[in-house]
Amino acid sequence: MTRKFGFTSTTDQVLSGHSLKGKRVLITGVSAGLGIETARALVAIGAEVIGTARNLAKAESATSVVRDAARTAGGNFDMIALDLADLKNVDHCAGLLVSQGKPFDIVIANAGVMATPQGYTADGFETQFGTIRTGKGAVAQKRTAAARLHLTAKNITQ
């Protein structure tokens, strides 16, 4: 049977009957909007979600609904600081995640900035381009390299 969804469908309706138990998910930008709802919906079906945010204090208060859903449904939610507008910070965060030795099954590059005043990232890129394209690209590159290392180590030990 096929279910149809439309613009009034909720995340809970769409994900009903699905399970992400045993899956690890990285979501950038969990301090507001879609990042919070995405994290909430995925922990509600059992995922282990690692959320990133520039401002962990803001994200901490904004994600109480995510932690509540994790407690109720058996998912897990943790956060880590990540400033996509600073490639040194991206590298540091990626290093911390890789050092945990647990690869991600899903990466959701949600974070972004919009309608910002003219400005530049720590690395000299225009703010929106540097945050949305360069920062997310660096996260994906680090994640891909870590996945290759994990798969190689797994193959060697088997």
PyMOL commands that place a pseudoatom at each C-alpha (Angstrom):
pseudoatom trace, name=CA, resn=MET, resi=1, chain=A, elem=C, hetatm=0, pos=[0.000, 0.000, 0.000]
pseudoatom trace, name=CA, resn=THR, resi=2, chain=A, elem=C, hetatm=0, pos=[1.278, 3.459, -0.892]
pseudoatom trace, name=CA, resn=ARG, resi=3, chain=A, elem=C, hetatm=0, pos=[0.597, 6.417, 1.383]
pseudoatom trace, name=CA, resn=LYS, resi=4, chain=A, elem=C, hetatm=0, pos=[0.204, 9.875, -0.057]
pseudoatom trace, name=CA, resn=PHE, resi=5, chain=A, elem=C, hetatm=0, pos=[1.531, 12.944, 1.651]
pseudoatom trace, name=CA, resn=GLY, resi=6, chain=A, elem=C, hetatm=0, pos=[0.972, 16.605, 0.924]
pseudoatom trace, name=CA, resn=PHE, resi=7, chain=A, elem=C, hetatm=0, pos=[1.807, 20.064, 2.189]
pseudoatom trace, name=CA, resn=THR, resi=8, chain=A, elem=C, hetatm=0, pos=[-0.232, 19.502, 5.357]
pseudoatom trace, name=CA, resn=SER, resi=9, chain=A, elem=C, hetatm=0, pos=[1.524, 16.223, 6.253]
pseudoatom trace, name=CA, resn=THR, resi=10, chain=A, elem=C, hetatm=0, pos=[3.552, 16.254, 9.460]
pseudoatom trace, name=CA, resn=THR, resi=11, chain=A, elem=C, hetatm=0, pos=[6.949, 14.693, 10.014]
pseudoatom trace, name=CA, resn=ASP, resi=12, chain=A, elem=C, hetatm=0, pos=[5.364, 12.248, 12.453]
pseudoatom trace, name=CA, resn=GLN, resi=13, chain=A, elem=C, hetatm=0, pos=[2.864, 11.136, 9.791]
pseudoatom trace, name=CA, resn=VAL, resi=14, chain=A, elem=C, hetatm=0, pos=[5.554, 10.684, 7.161]
pseudoatom trace, name=CA, resn=LEU, resi=15, chain=A, elem=C, hetatm=0, pos=[7.864, 8.738, 9.494]
pseudoatom trace, name=CA, resn=SER, resi=16, chain=A, elem=C, hetatm=0, pos=[5.141, 6.619, 11.106]
pseudoatom trace, name=CA, resn=GLY, resi=17, chain=A, elem=C, hetatm=0, pos=[6.067, 2.944, 10.978]
pseudoatom trace, name=CA, resn=HIS, resi=18, chain=A, elem=C, hetatm=0, pos=[9.750, 3.607, 10.288]
pseudoatom trace, name=CA, resn=SER, resi=19, chain=A, elem=C, hetatm=0, pos=[12.671, 2.989, 12.645]
pseudoatom trace, name=CA, resn=LEU, resi=20, chain=A, elem=C, hetatm=0, pos=[16.156, 4.450, 12.711]
pseudoatom trace, name=CA, resn=LYS, resi=21, chain=A, elem=C, hetatm=0, pos=[17.288, 2.460, 15.754]
pseudoatom trace, name=CA, resn=GLY, resi=22, chain=A, elem=C, hetatm=0, pos=[21.001, 1.795, 15.416]
pseudoatom trace, name=CA, resn=LYS, resi=23, chain=A, elem=C, hetatm=0, pos=[21.477, 4.644, 12.913]
pseudoatom trace, name=CA, resn=ARG, resi=24, chain=A, elem=C, hetatm=0, pos=[23.726, 7.617, 13.651]
pseudoatom trace, name=CA, resn=VAL, resi=25, chain=A, elem=C, hetatm=0, pos=[22.767, 10.992, 12.163]
pseudoatom trace, name=CA, resn=LEU, resi=26, chain=A, elem=C, hetatm=0, pos=[24.658, 14.299, 11.971]
pseudoatom trace, name=CA, resn=ILE, resi=27, chain=A, elem=C, hetatm=0, pos=[22.465, 17.397, 11.569]
pseudoatom trace, name=CA, resn=THR, resi=28, chain=A, elem=C, hetatm=0, pos=[24.023, 20.838, 11.178]
pseudoatom trace, name=CA, resn=GLY, resi=29, chain=A, elem=C, hetatm=0, pos=[22.122, 23.847, 12.489]
pseudoatom trace, name=CA, resn=VAL, resi=30, chain=A, elem=C, hetatm=0, pos=[19.992, 22.499, 15.348]
pseudoatom trace, name=CA, resn=SER, resi=31, chain=A, elem=C, hetatm=0, pos=[19.529, 25.820, 17.119]
pseudoatom trace, name=CA, resn=ALA, resi=32, chain=A, elem=C, hetatm=0, pos=[16.378, 26.871, 15.214]
pseudoatom trace, name=CA, resn=GLY, resi=33, chain=A, elem=C, hetatm=0, pos=[13.658, 25.938, 12.745]
pseudoatom trace, name=CA, resn=LEU, resi=34, chain=A, elem=C, hetatm=0, pos=[14.031, 22.898, 10.530]
pseudoatom trace, name=CA, resn=GLY, resi=35, chain=A, elem=C, hetatm=0, pos=[17.133, 21.684, 12.343]
pseudoatom trace, name=CA, resn=ILE, resi=36, chain=A, elem=C, hetatm=0, pos=[15.197, 21.308, 15.590]
pseudoatom trace, name=CA, resn=GLU, resi=37, chain=A, elem=C, hetatm=0, pos=[12.216, 19.619, 13.940]
pseudoatom trace, name=CA, resn=THR, resi=38, chain=A, elem=C, hetatm=0, pos=[14.429, 17.278, 11.925]
pseudoatom trace, name=CA, resn=ALA, resi=39, chain=A, elem=C, hetatm=0, pos=[16.332, 16.239, 15.050]
pseudoatom trace, name=CA, resn=ARG, resi=40, chain=A, elem=C, hetatm=0, pos=[13.077, 15.778, 17.010]
pseudoatom trace, name=CA, resn=ALA, resi=41, chain=A, elem=C, hetatm=0, pos=[11.485, 13.663, 14.288]
pseudoatom trace, name=CA, resn=LEU, resi=42, chain=A, elem=C, hetatm=0, pos=[14.538, 11.408, 13.910]
pseudoatom trace, name=CA, resn=VAL, resi=43, chain=A, elem=C, hetatm=0, pos=[15.136, 10.782, 17.631]
pseudoatom trace, name=CA, resn=ALA, resi=44, chain=A, elem=C, hetatm=0, pos=[11.407, 10.026, 17.888]
pseudoatom trace, name=CA, resn=ILE, resi=45, chain=A, elem=C, hetatm=0, pos=[11.976, 7.006, 15.641]
pseudoatom trace, name=CA, resn=GLY, resi=46, chain=A, elem=C, hetatm=0, pos=[15.069, 5.849, 17.507]
pseudoatom trace, name=CA, resn=ALA, resi=47, chain=A, elem=C, hetatm=0, pos=[18.009, 7.578, 15.791]
pseudoatom trace, name=CA, resn=GLU, resi=48, chain=A, elem=C, hetatm=0, pos=[21.174, 8.661, 17.566]
pseudoatom trace, name=CA, resn=VAL, resi=49, chain=A, elem=C, hetatm=0, pos=[21.414, 12.314, 16.504]
pseudoatom trace, name=CA, resn=ILE, resi=50, chain=A, elem=C, hetatm=0, pos=[24.453, 14.547, 16.877]
pseudoatom trace, name=CA, resn=GLY, resi=51, chain=A, elem=C, hetatm=0, pos=[23.391, 18.146, 16.303]
pseudoatom trace, name=CA, resn=THR, resi=52, chain=A, elem=C, hetatm=0, pos=[25.721, 21.018, 15.571]
pseudoatom trace, name=CA, resn=ALA, resi=53, chain=A, elem=C, hetatm=0, pos=[25.315, 24.706, 16.300]
pseudoatom trace, name=CA, resn=ARG, resi=54, chain=A, elem=C, hetatm=0, pos=[27.477, 27.827, 16.424]
pseudoatom trace, name=CA, resn=ASN, resi=55, chain=A, elem=C, hetatm=0, pos=[25.911, 28.867, 19.708]
pseudoatom trace, name=CA, resn=LEU, resi=56, chain=A, elem=C, hetatm=0, pos=[25.471, 25.876, 22.022]
pseudoatom trace, name=CA, resn=ALA, resi=57, chain=A, elem=C, hetatm=0, pos=[23.712, 27.953, 24.698]
pseudoatom trace, name=CA, resn=LYS, resi=58, chain=A, elem=C, hetatm=0, pos=[21.004, 28.975, 22.219]
pseudoatom trace, name=CA, resn=ALA, resi=59, chain=A, elem=C, hetatm=0, pos=[20.765, 25.418, 20.896]
pseudoatom trace, name=CA, resn=GLU, resi=60, chain=A, elem=C, hetatm=0, pos=[20.571, 23.970, 24.406]
pseudoatom trace, name=CA, resn=SER, resi=61, chain=A, elem=C, hetatm=0, pos=[17.406, 25.876, 25.229]
pseudoatom trace, name=CA, resn=ALA, resi=62, chain=A, elem=C, hetatm=0, pos=[15.929, 25.475, 21.735]
pseudoatom trace, name=CA, resn=THR, resi=63, chain=A, elem=C, hetatm=0, pos=[16.321, 21.685, 21.681]
pseudoatom trace, name=CA, resn=SER, resi=64, chain=A, elem=C, hetatm=0, pos=[14.499, 20.750, 24.881]
pseudoatom trace, name=CA, resn=VAL, resi=65, chain=A, elem=C, hetatm=0, pos=[11.739, 19.269, 22.700]
pseudoatom trace, name=CA, resn=VAL, resi=66, chain=A, elem=C, hetatm=0, pos=[14.348, 17.058, 20.997]
pseudoatom trace, name=CA, resn=ARG, resi=67, chain=A, elem=C, hetatm=0, pos=[15.643, 15.737, 24.323]
pseudoatom trace, name=CA, resn=ASP, resi=68, chain=A, elem=C, hetatm=0, pos=[12.061, 15.076, 25.453]
pseudoatom trace, name=CA, resn=ALA, resi=69, chain=A, elem=C, hetatm=0, pos=[11.383, 13.071, 22.269]
pseudoatom trace, name=CA, resn=ALA, resi=70, chain=A, elem=C, hetatm=0, pos=[14.626, 11.112, 22.725]
pseudoatom trace, name=CA, resn=ARG, resi=71, chain=A, elem=C, hetatm=0, pos=[13.694, 10.172, 26.302]
pseudoatom trace, name=CA, resn=THR, resi=72, chain=A, elem=C, hetatm=0, pos=[10.199, 9.121, 25.264]
pseudoatom trace, name=CA, resn=ALA, resi=73, chain=A, elem=C, hetatm=0, pos=[11.114, 7.146, 22.142]
pseudoatom trace, name=CA, resn=GLY, resi=74, chain=A, elem=C, hetatm=0, pos=[14.526, 5.702, 22.964]
pseudoatom trace, name=CA, resn=GLY, resi=75, chain=A, elem=C, hetatm=0, pos=[16.558, 7.825, 20.578]
pseudoatom trace, name=CA, resn=ASN, resi=76, chain=A, elem=C, hetatm=0, pos=[19.617, 9.770, 21.650]
pseudoatom trace, name=CA, resn=PHE, resi=77, chain=A, elem=C, hetatm=0, pos=[20.576, 13.415, 21.194]
pseudoatom trace, name=CA, resn=ASP, resi=78, chain=A, elem=C, hetatm=0, pos=[23.918, 15.131, 21.724]
pseudoatom trace, name=CA, resn=MET, resi=79, chain=A, elem=C, hetatm=0, pos=[25.341, 18.418, 20.480]
pseudoatom trace, name=CA, resn=ILE, resi=80, chain=A, elem=C, hetatm=0, pos=[28.721, 19.691, 19.409]
pseudoatom trace, name=CA, resn=ALA, resi=81, chain=A, elem=C, hetatm=0, pos=[29.865, 23.224, 18.597]
pseudoatom trace, name=CA, resn=LEU, resi=82, chain=A, elem=C, hetatm=0, pos=[30.426, 23.881, 14.893]
pseudoatom trace, name=CA, resn=ASP, resi=83, chain=A, elem=C, hetatm=0, pos=[30.896, 27.243, 13.194]
pseudoatom trace, name=CA, resn=LEU, resi=84, chain=A, elem=C, hetatm=0, pos=[30.670, 26.621, 9.461]
pseudoatom trace, name=CA, resn=ALA, resi=85, chain=A, elem=C, hetatm=0, pos=[32.029, 30.122, 8.801]
pseudoatom trace, name=CA, resn=ASP, resi=86, chain=A, elem=C, hetatm=0, pos=[35.416, 29.143, 10.247]
pseudoatom trace, name=CA, resn=LEU, resi=87, chain=A, elem=C, hetatm=0, pos=[37.225, 26.300, 8.476]
pseudoatom trace, name=CA, resn=LYS, resi=88, chain=A, elem=C, hetatm=0, pos=[39.625, 25.789, 11.416]
pseudoatom trace, name=CA, resn=ASN, resi=89, chain=A, elem=C, hetatm=0, pos=[36.578, 25.223, 13.613]
pseudoatom trace, name=CA, resn=VAL, resi=90, chain=A, elem=C, hetatm=0, pos=[35.119, 22.851, 11.007]
pseudoatom trace, name=CA, resn=ASP, resi=91, chain=A, elem=C, hetatm=0, pos=[38.370, 20.892, 10.994]
pseudoatom trace, name=CA, resn=HIS, resi=92, chain=A, elem=C, hetatm=0, pos=[38.437, 20.786, 14.814]
pseudoatom trace, name=CA, resn=CYS, resi=93, chain=A, elem=C, hetatm=0, pos=[34.815, 19.601, 15.044]
pseudoatom trace, name=CA, resn=ALA, resi=94, chain=A, elem=C, hetatm=0, pos=[35.327, 16.975, 12.326]
pseudoatom trace, name=CA, resn=GLY, resi=95, chain=A, elem=C, hetatm=0, pos=[38.413, 15.745, 14.162]
pseudoatom trace, name=CA, resn=LEU, resi=96, chain=A, elem=C, hetatm=0, pos=[36.421, 15.329, 17.379]
pseudoatom trace, name=CA, resn=LEU, resi=97, chain=A, elem=C, hetatm=0, pos=[33.680, 13.421, 15.571]
pseudoatom trace, name=CA, resn=VAL, resi=98, chain=A, elem=C, hetatm=0, pos=[36.125, 11.176, 13.708]
pseudoatom trace, name=CA, resn=SER, resi=99, chain=A, elem=C, hetatm=0, pos=[38.039, 10.441, 16.928]
pseudoatom trace, name=CA, resn=GLN, resi=100, chain=A, elem=C, hetatm=0, pos=[34.873, 8.864, 18.352]
pseudoatom trace, name=CA, resn=GLY, resi=101, chain=A, elem=C, hetatm=0, pos=[35.328, 6.075, 15.814]
pseudoatom trace, name=CA, resn=LYS, resi=102, chain=A, elem=C, hetatm=0, pos=[31.619, 5.866, 15.028]
pseudoatom trace, name=CA, resn=PRO, resi=103, chain=A, elem=C, hetatm=0, pos=[30.668, 6.687, 11.434]
pseudoatom trace, name=CA, resn=PHE, resi=104, chain=A, elem=C, hetatm=0, pos=[27.457, 8.472, 10.480]
pseudoatom trace, name=CA, resn=ASP, resi=105, chain=A, elem=C, hetatm=0, pos=[24.772, 6.706, 8.486]
pseudoatom trace, name=CA, resn=ILE, resi=106, chain=A, elem=C, hetatm=0, pos=[23.091, 9.979, 7.535]
pseudoatom trace, name=CA, resn=VAL, resi=107, chain=A, elem=C, hetatm=0, pos=[24.365, 13.566, 7.275]
pseudoatom trace, name=CA, resn=ILE, resi=108, chain=A, elem=C, hetatm=0, pos=[21.833, 16.391, 6.964]
pseudoatom trace, name=CA, resn=ALA, resi=109, chain=A, elem=C, hetatm=0, pos=[23.515, 19.676, 6.006]
pseudoatom trace, name=CA, resn=ASN, resi=110, chain=A, elem=C, hetatm=0, pos=[20.771, 21.959, 7.291]
pseudoatom trace, name=CA, resn=ALA, resi=111, chain=A, elem=C, hetatm=0, pos=[22.660, 24.945, 8.741]
pseudoatom trace, name=CA, resn=GLY, resi=112, chain=A, elem=C, hetatm=0, pos=[22.782, 28.214, 6.915]
pseudoatom trace, name=CA, resn=VAL, resi=113, chain=A, elem=C, hetatm=0, pos=[22.538, 31.961, 7.113]
pseudoatom trace, name=CA, resn=MET, resi=114, chain=A, elem=C, hetatm=0, pos=[20.302, 34.258, 5.129]
pseudoatom trace, name=CA, resn=ALA, resi=115, chain=A, elem=C, hetatm=0, pos=[19.924, 37.961, 4.508]
pseudoatom trace, name=CA, resn=THR, resi=116, chain=A, elem=C, hetatm=0, pos=[23.079, 38.747, 6.428]
pseudoatom trace, name=CA, resn=PRO, resi=117, chain=A, elem=C, hetatm=0, pos=[24.735, 42.136, 6.152]
pseudoatom trace, name=CA, resn=GLN, resi=118, chain=A, elem=C, hetatm=0, pos=[27.811, 42.250, 3.907]
pseudoatom trace, name=CA, resn=GLY, resi=119, chain=A, elem=C, hetatm=0, pos=[30.529, 40.375, 5.701]
pseudoatom trace, name=CA, resn=TYR, resi=120, chain=A, elem=C, hetatm=0, pos=[33.198, 37.727, 5.446]
pseudoatom trace, name=CA, resn=THR, resi=121, chain=A, elem=C, hetatm=0, pos=[34.038, 34.467, 7.165]
pseudoatom trace, name=CA, resn=ALA, resi=122, chain=A, elem=C, hetatm=0, pos=[37.225, 33.946, 9.157]
pseudoatom trace, name=CA, resn=ASP, resi=123, chain=A, elem=C, hetatm=0, pos=[38.720, 32.547, 5.942]
pseudoatom trace, name=CA, resn=GLY, resi=124, chain=A, elem=C, hetatm=0, pos=[37.784, 35.550, 3.764]
pseudoatom trace, name=CA, resn=PHE, resi=125, chain=A, elem=C, hetatm=0, pos=[34.753, 34.133, 1.938]
pseudoatom trace, name=CA, resn=GLU, resi=126, chain=A, elem=C, hetatm=0, pos=[31.527, 36.130, 1.611]
pseudoatom trace, name=CA, resn=THR, resi=127, chain=A, elem=C, hetatm=0, pos=[29.406, 35.122, 4.642]
pseudoatom trace, name=CA, resn=GLN, resi=128, chain=A, elem=C, hetatm=0, pos=[26.613, 33.197, 2.920]
pseudoatom trace, name=CA, resn=PHE, resi=129, chain=A, elem=C, hetatm=0, pos=[28.908, 31.439, 0.449]
pseudoatom trace, name=CA, resn=GLY, resi=130, chain=A, elem=C, hetatm=0, pos=[31.457, 30.600, 3.123]
pseudoatom trace, name=CA, resn=THR, resi=131, chain=A, elem=C, hetatm=0, pos=[28.889, 29.250, 5.571]
pseudoatom trace, name=CA, resn=ILE, resi=132, chain=A, elem=C, hetatm=0, pos=[26.538, 27.415, 3.252]
pseudoatom trace, name=CA, resn=ARG, resi=133, chain=A, elem=C, hetatm=0, pos=[28.910, 26.136, 0.554]
pseudoatom trace, name=CA, resn=THR, resi=134, chain=A, elem=C, hetatm=0, pos=[32.472, 26.118, 1.835]
pseudoatom trace, name=CA, resn=GLY, resi=135, chain=A, elem=C, hetatm=0, pos=[31.734, 25.114, 5.446]
pseudoatom trace, name=CA, resn=LYS, resi=136, chain=A, elem=C, hetatm=0, pos=[29.289, 22.337, 4.565]
pseudoatom trace, name=CA, resn=GLY, resi=137, chain=A, elem=C, hetatm=0, pos=[31.612, 21.125, 1.821]
pseudoatom trace, name=CA, resn=ALA, resi=138, chain=A, elem=C, hetatm=0, pos=[34.447, 20.854, 4.320]
pseudoatom trace, name=CA, resn=VAL, resi=139, chain=A, elem=C, hetatm=0, pos=[32.233, 18.862, 6.720]
pseudoatom trace, name=CA, resn=ALA, resi=140, chain=A, elem=C, hetatm=0, pos=[31.232, 16.492, 3.915]
pseudoatom trace, name=CA, resn=GLN, resi=141, chain=A, elem=C, hetatm=0, pos=[34.836, 16.073, 2.801]
pseudoatom trace, name=CA, resn=LYS, resi=142, chain=A, elem=C, hetatm=0, pos=[36.002, 15.265, 6.334]
pseudoatom trace, name=CA, resn=ARG, resi=143, chain=A, elem=C, hetatm=0, pos=[33.104, 12.870, 6.847]
pseudoatom trace, name=CA, resn=THR, resi=144, chain=A, elem=C, hetatm=0, pos=[33.821, 11.078, 3.573]
pseudoatom trace, name=CA, resn=ALA, resi=145, chain=A, elem=C, hetatm=0, pos=[37.493, 10.726, 4.438]
pseudoatom trace, name=CA, resn=ALA, resi=146, chain=A, elem=C, hetatm=0, pos=[36.554, 9.369, 7.879]
pseudoatom trace, name=CA, resn=ALA, resi=147, chain=A, elem=C, hetatm=0, pos=[34.121, 6.881, 6.330]
pseudoatom trace, name=CA, resn=ARG, resi=148, chain=A, elem=C, hetatm=0, pos=[36.849, 5.628, 3.994]
pseudoatom trace, name=CA, resn=LEU, resi=149, chain=A, elem=C, hetatm=0, pos=[39.237, 5.213, 6.921]
pseudoatom trace, name=CA, resn=HIS, resi=150, chain=A, elem=C, hetatm=0, pos=[36.581, 3.368, 8.918]
pseudoatom trace, name=CA, resn=LEU, resi=151, chain=A, elem=C, hetatm=0, pos=[35.745, 1.025, 6.035]
pseudoatom trace, name=CA, resn=THR, resi=152, chain=A, elem=C, hetatm=0, pos=[39.424, 0.359, 5.361]
pseudoatom trace, name=CA, resn=ALA, resi=153, chain=A, elem=C, hetatm=0, pos=[40.104, -0.419, 9.033]
pseudoatom trace, name=CA, resn=LYS, resi=154, chain=A, elem=C, hetatm=0, pos=[37.007, -2.632, 9.141]
pseudoatom trace, name=CA, resn=ASN, resi=155, chain=A, elem=C, hetatm=0, pos=[38.148, -4.598, 6.077]
pseudoatom trace, name=CA, resn=ILE, resi=156, chain=A, elem=C, hetatm=0, pos=[41.644, -5.064, 7.488]
pseudoatom trace, name=CA, resn=THR, resi=157, chain=A, elem=C, hetatm=0, pos=[40.346, -6.424, 10.803]
pseudoatom trace, name=CA, resn=GLN, resi=158, chain=A, elem=C, hetatm=0, pos=[37.871, -8.878, 9.264]
for i in range(1, 158): cmd.bond("trace and resi %d" % i, "trace and resi %d" % (i + 1))
show_as sticks, trace
zoom trace
